[in-house]
Amino acid sequence: MDRYIERCWRIIQRVATKRDLEITVVHSCLGHFMKNVKVNASKVLGKKQ
């Protein structure tokens, strides 16, 4: 986890290496995540959004 945070910090500070930029940065906005959960649950349960 420490290496991941260090890599993210280098990217934010614009001193990232080529390797830092090749690896996926995991991120998620809670609002968008919850919206997707609501949409998918509505499909399964047959309710309107």
N, CA, C and O atoms as a DFTB+ gen file, in Angstrom:
196 C
 N C O
     1  1       0.818      -1.182       0.000
     2  2       0.000       0.000       0.000
     3  2       0.871       1.259       0.000
     4  3       0.542       2.251      -0.651
     5  1       1.970       1.208       0.727
     6  2       2.856       2.370       0.764
     7  2       3.406       2.701      -0.619
     8  3       3.499       3.869      -0.997
     9  1       3.768       1.663      -1.370
    10  2       4.287       1.900      -2.727
    11  2       3.223       2.525      -3.614
    12  3       3.527       3.394      -4.431
    13  1       1.973       2.089      -3.458
    14  2       0.869       2.644      -4.245
    15  2       0.678       4.128      -3.925
    16  3       0.534       4.947      -4.832
    17  1       0.678       4.467      -2.655
    18  2       0.495       5.863      -2.252
    19  2       1.660       6.714      -2.743
    20  3       1.455       7.836      -3.206
    21  1       2.866       6.198      -2.646
    22  2       4.036       6.930      -3.140
    23  2       3.931       7.169      -4.643
    24  3       4.258       8.252      -5.127
    25  1       3.476       6.164      -5.375
    26  2       3.322       6.306      -6.829
    27  2       2.264       7.346      -7.158
    28  3       2.466       8.177      -8.043
    29  1       1.143       7.309      -6.457
    30  2       0.088       8.305      -6.669
    31  2       0.607       9.705      -6.369
    32  3       0.293      10.654      -7.087
    33  1       1.398       9.834      -5.312
    34  2       1.952      11.140      -4.946
    35  2       2.877      11.660      -6.051
    36  3       2.840      12.845      -6.380
    37  1       3.706      10.780      -6.624
    38  2       4.583      11.205      -7.717
    39  2       3.766      11.672      -8.915
    40  3       4.133      12.649      -9.568
    41  1       2.669      10.991      -9.211
    42  2       1.812      11.382     -10.334
    43  2       1.205      12.754     -10.073
    44  3       1.198      13.607     -10.961
    45  1       0.700      12.974      -8.874
    46  2       0.095      14.265      -8.521
    47  2       1.125      15.387      -8.598
    48  3       0.805      16.494      -9.033
    49  1       2.350      15.112      -8.182
    50  2       3.411      16.120      -8.162
    51  2       4.075      16.309      -9.530
    52  3       4.988      17.122      -9.676
    53  1       3.613      15.557     -10.522
    54  2       4.141      15.633     -11.891
    55  2       5.610      15.239     -12.001
    56  3       6.353      15.795     -12.810
    57  1       6.016      14.286     -11.190
    58  2       7.374      13.750     -11.274
    59  2       7.331      12.238     -11.484
    60  3       8.278      11.529     -11.143
    61  1       6.239      11.758     -12.040
    62  2       6.043      10.322     -12.238
    63  2       7.011       9.771     -13.268
    64  3       7.374      10.444     -14.233
    65  1       7.416       8.542     -13.043
    66  2       8.240       7.843     -14.020
    67  2       7.324       7.250     -15.093
    68  3       6.103       7.221     -14.940
    69  1       7.927       6.786     -16.162
    70  2       7.150       6.150     -17.223
    71  2       6.411       4.937     -16.665
    72  3       5.258       4.693     -17.022
    73  1       7.060       4.189     -15.807
    74  2       6.452       2.995     -15.198
    75  2       5.251       3.373     -14.322
    76  3       4.241       2.669     -14.320
    77  1       5.359       4.480     -13.581
    78  2       4.238       4.937     -12.754
    79  2       2.992       5.145     -13.599
    80  3       1.884       4.816     -13.174
    81  1       3.171       5.685     -14.784
    82  2       2.036       6.010     -15.644
    83  2       1.500       4.800     -16.403
    84  3       0.372       4.828     -16.896
    85  1       2.296       3.744     -16.498
    86  2       1.849       2.535     -17.189
    87  2       0.922       1.681     -16.325
    88  3       0.105       0.921     -16.843
    89  1       1.053       1.810     -15.027
    90  2       0.260       1.007     -14.095
    91  2      -1.068       1.712     -13.838
    92  3      -1.119       2.939     -13.751
    93  1      -2.129       0.943     -13.718
    94  2      -3.461       1.489     -13.480
    95  2      -3.542       2.162     -12.118
    96  3      -3.021       1.651     -11.126
    97  1      -4.202       3.315     -12.085
    98  2      -4.488       3.997     -10.825
    99  2      -5.921       3.651     -10.453
   100  3      -6.859       4.013     -11.162
   101  1      -6.084       2.953      -9.345
   102  2      -7.407       2.534      -8.898
   103  2      -8.098       3.731      -8.250
   104  3      -7.535       4.376      -7.366
   105  1      -9.313       4.022      -8.691
   106  2     -10.066       5.127      -8.103
   107  2     -11.554       4.896      -8.284
   108  3     -11.979       4.168      -9.181
   109  1     -12.319       5.508      -7.443
   110  2     -13.768       5.428      -7.554
   111  2     -14.379       6.577      -6.775
   112  3     -13.964       6.878      -5.656
   113  1     -15.350       7.200      -7.370
   114  2     -16.100       8.243      -6.687
   115  2     -17.296       7.568      -6.024
   116  3     -18.045       6.852      -6.690
   117  1     -17.483       7.778      -4.753
   118  2     -18.558       7.109      -4.031
   119  2     -19.920       7.456      -4.610
   120  3     -20.802       6.600      -4.677
   121  1     -20.100       8.704      -5.030
   122  2     -21.381       9.108      -5.611
   123  2     -21.713       8.327      -6.872
   124  3     -22.841       7.860      -7.036
   125  1     -20.742       8.181      -7.760
   126  2     -20.962       7.423      -8.987
   127  2     -21.162       5.940      -8.682
   128  3     -21.998       5.281      -9.300
   129  1     -20.404       5.427      -7.742
   130  2     -20.546       4.025      -7.356
   131  2     -21.960       3.753      -6.842
   132  3     -22.588       2.774      -7.243
   133  1     -22.459       4.615      -5.960
   134  2     -23.794       4.428      -5.392
   135  2     -24.876       4.580      -6.461
   136  3     -25.886       3.878      -6.426
   137  1     -24.666       5.494      -7.411
   138  2     -25.625       5.655      -8.510
   139  2     -25.713       4.359      -9.311
   140  3     -26.807       3.909      -9.652
   141  1     -24.562       3.760      -9.610
   142  2     -24.549       2.508     -10.368
   143  2     -25.207       1.378      -9.588
   144  3     -25.901       0.544     -10.171
   145  1     -24.997       1.343      -8.280
   146  2     -25.656       0.330      -7.454
   147  2     -27.164       0.508      -7.537
   148  3     -27.899      -0.469      -7.675
   149  1     -27.628       1.747      -7.456
   150  2     -29.066       2.033      -7.519
   151  2     -29.653       1.603      -8.861
   152  3     -30.708       0.970      -8.904
   153  1     -28.975       1.943      -9.950
   154  2     -29.455       1.585     -11.288
   155  2     -29.522       0.069     -11.438
   156  3     -30.522      -0.465     -11.918
   157  1     -28.464      -0.623     -11.029
   158  2     -28.442      -2.083     -11.156
   159  2     -29.469      -2.747     -10.251
   160  3     -30.106      -3.722     -10.649
   161  1     -29.635      -2.231      -9.045
   162  2     -30.636      -2.792      -8.138
   163  2     -32.035      -2.576      -8.696
   164  3     -32.895      -3.449      -8.579
   165  1     -32.265      -1.417      -9.301
   166  2     -33.576      -1.133      -9.891
   167  2     -33.890      -2.105     -11.022
   168  3     -35.030      -2.544     -11.173
   169  1     -32.879      -2.436     -11.813
   170  2     -33.083      -3.391     -12.902
   171  2     -33.462      -4.760     -12.346
   172  3     -34.373      -5.414     -12.852
   173  1     -32.766      -5.179     -11.318
   174  2     -33.011      -6.496     -10.734
   175  2     -34.358      -6.538     -10.025
   176  3     -35.092      -7.520     -10.133
   177  1     -34.678      -5.482      -9.308
   178  2     -35.907      -5.461      -8.514
   179  2     -37.119      -4.977      -9.300
   180  3     -38.250      -5.092      -8.828
   181  1     -36.891      -4.433     -10.501
   182  2     -37.988      -3.991     -11.349
   183  2     -38.642      -2.693     -10.914
   184  3     -39.799      -2.439     -11.250
   185  1     -37.916      -1.868     -10.169
   186  2     -38.456      -0.587      -9.716
   187  2     -37.899       0.536     -10.567
   188  3     -36.841       0.410     -11.183
   189  1     -38.641       1.650     -10.588
   190  2     -38.154       2.824     -11.303
   191  2     -37.065       3.499     -10.485
   192  3     -36.990       3.361      -9.264
   193  1     -36.214       4.242     -11.211
   194  2     -35.134       4.963     -10.546
   195  2     -35.736       6.160      -9.914
   196  3     -35.030       6.946      -9.281
